[in-house]
């Protein structure tokens, strides 16, 4: 009898990574995108 291979762990079930920087807010991302577009 063959054993079933272990399933790949879901990315949704993984614990959140702790980063050195806080996550950017949507407003901060939009603000930076506008700055980048204005620079072109």
TORDREN-850795 format. One record per residue (C-alpha): residue number from 1; residue in one letter; z, y, x. Coordinates in steps of 0.5 Angstrom, whole numbers, padded with zeros to 4 digits, always signed. Each point is the difference from the previous one (the first is absolute). Layout:
{NUM; A; {Z; Y; X}} ...
***
This chain:
{1; X; {+0000; +0000; +0000}} {2; X; {-0002; +0007; +0003}} {3; X; {+0005; +0006; -0001}} {4; X; {-0002; +0006; -0003}} {5; X; {-0001; +0006; +0005}} {6; X; {+0005; +0005; -0001}} {7; X; {-0003; +0006; -0004}} {8; X; {-0001; +0007; +0003}} {9; X; {+0006; +0005; -0001}} {10; X; {-0002; +0005; -0005}} {11; X; {+0000; +0007; +0002}} {12; X; {+0003; +0002; -0006}} {13; X; {+0006; -0004; +0001}} {14; X; {+0001; +0002; +0007}} {15; X; {+0006; +0005; +0002}} {16; X; {-0002; +0007; +0001}} {17; X; {-0001; +0002; +0007}} {18; X; {+0005; +0005; +0003}} {19; X; {-0004; +0006; +0003}} {20; X; {+0002; +0005; +0005}} {21; X; {-0003; +0006; -0005}} {22; X; {+0001; +0001; -0007}} {23; X; {-0006; -0002; -0005}} {24; X; {-0004; +0006; -0001}} {25; X; {+0000; +0003; -0008}} {26; X; {-0006; +0000; -0004}} {27; X; {+0000; +0008; +0001}} {28; X; {+0001; +0000; +0008}} {29; X; {-0007; -0005; +0000}} {30; X; {-0004; +0005; -0005}} {31; X; {+0003; +0006; +0004}} {32; X; {-0003; -0003; +0007}} {33; X; {-0006; -0003; -0003}} {34; X; {-0002; +0008; -0002}} {35; X; {+0002; +0002; +0006}} {36; X; {-0005; -0005; +0004}} {37; X; {-0006; +0002; -0005}} {38; X; {+0001; +0007; +0001}} {39; X; {+0000; -0001; +0007}} {40; X; {-0007; -0003; -0001}} 
***
